[in-house]
Amino acid sequence: MTQVLERITTEYIDSEDRLRLSGEMGNDVPVVIWLTQRLLQRLVPMLLRWLENQNADLPHAEILQGFAQQAAKAELAPLAPVLACPDSAAWLVLSVDIVQSEQAVSLTFYGADGQDAVSLMLAATPLRQWLSIVYELYLKAEWPIEIWPGWLRESTSPVESGQAKLQ
């Protein structure tokens, strides 16, 4: 049975050139999964499309997306990070199953031969918050940002993303 992640911490690890997602699953030891840029370049547009479809039929949908993104980011409360321990399972994500409903997106991350799997359920606001973090990590990693829409890019100020210039 696939374990469900209840809380996650996502970080860019320079020496790996990957994102490390450390996740908490109830009372179990945290799990560490690695997300490559190649995988994210395919996953992120699908998640963005789901968000955009939430109010695609409304006038000024892109402006509403920007407001919703800013509101979600403002609600993001700082929490203690999920810390991996020596007993934590760690593996590279090779595929992701995406199940979409009107209320949420369920992501099931799989490792080699489907042996390792964990799921993450995200409603619209937590998904926006996670995508905001992933976007900031894209900037930190200096990965291409063409997949990110203007409404999400504009919700990240240069200071927050580490792009501020000192004079």
N, C-alpha and C positions, 0 to 999 in steps of 0.2 A: 504494500500500500504506500502511496506517495505521501510523504510528510508535508505539512503545511507550514510555511514560514509565517510567524506572527509579527515579527519585527525585524527590520533589516538596517544595515549600514552599508553604504556604497562608497567606495574610494577608488581613486586612480593610483595604481602602483607603477611608478616610473620604470623600475627595473624589469617589470613584466610587460610593460606597455599594454596593460589590460585593466579592466575594472574588476575589483574584488568586491563581491557581495557577501557579507557575513550575515547569516540569518539565525534567528532564534526560533526554536520549535518547542514550545511548552517547556517541559523540564529537561529536555534532551540537551546534549552538548551542542553548541552552535555548529553550523555547517558553513563552509566557505566554498562559494562557486565563483569561477572565473568567467568573465564575459569579454569576448574579443571585439575589436572594432568591426571586423567583418560581420559578426553576428548582429551587433547593435545596428549596423547600417541597414539591415533587413528588418529588424524588430521595431525600431523606433518609428518608422513611417506608418506601420500598421497601428501602433498605439495612438499616434497623432491623428490618424484617420478616424479611429473610434471616437476620440474626443471631438473632432470636427463634426462628425455625424450627429452628435448630441443636440446641436442646434443649427444644423445646416440650412434648414428651411426658414430661419428667421432673418429679417433684414439686418444688415450690418453684422453678419455672423463673425467676421474676423475681429471686429472691435470688441464684440462680446467675448470672444475667445481670450483676447488680451486682458480684459477685466477679470474674467474667471481665473486666468493664470496668475495675475497679480494677487487676487484674493486668496487663492490656494497657497501661494508662497508666503503671504503675510500670516497665514494660520499655522505655518510650519514651526512647531515649538522645538527648541533644542532639547535633545534627550541624550542620555549617556549612550555611547556607541556600543553596538554588539561587538564583543571582542572574541576572536577565535582563541582557542586554547590548544595545547599540544595534541589533545585527543580529537580535535575537530577533523571531520572528514573534509577533504578539499579535492575538487575536481573541476575540469574544464567543461563548460556547457557546449555541447555540440549541436543541440536542436532545442526548439521551444514549441510547445503546443499552445495555441491561443484559443480560448473559448470566450466569446463575447455575448453578453446579455445586455439588456437595456440599463441595468444598474451597475454592472462591473465588468472587468476583464480578468480572466483567470489565466495565469501564465504557468505552465509546467515546464521546468528546465530539466533537460536530460543530459547525462554524461555518456561515456562510451558504452555502446551496446545496450543502452537504456537501463543499465544496472543501477545507476544513481539517478534519482529524480526527487525534486522538491517543487511544491506549488506555491504561488503567491497570488492572492486575490486582491485586486485594487479597484475601488470605486473611483469615480471621476476626480474628486479632490485629492486623495492620496496618489493617484496616478499622475496628476499634474505636479504634485510636489516631488515625486520621484523623477519625473522627466526633467524638472527644473534642476535637480541635483545632477542628473546625467549630463544635461547640457553644460553646466558649469565644469564638469569633469572633462567633457570634450574640449572645452577651451583650455583647461589646464594641460591636457595631453597634446594640444595643438593638432587635433584631428580635424578633418574637413567638416564644416558645419552646414553644408548645402542642404542637408535633409531637414534642417530645423526651420520651421516657418517664422515669419516676421513677428507674429503675435507672441511667440515664446521667446525669441531673441530679445525683443524689446522689454520683456519683463525682468531681464537680468541686467543690472547696471554694471558698468565697467569696474567699479570698485569691488563689487561682490565677486566678480569672476577673476580677480587678480590681474586685471588689465590696466589698472590705474597707473598713470605716469607721475612720477615725482619730479619736481623742479627745484 
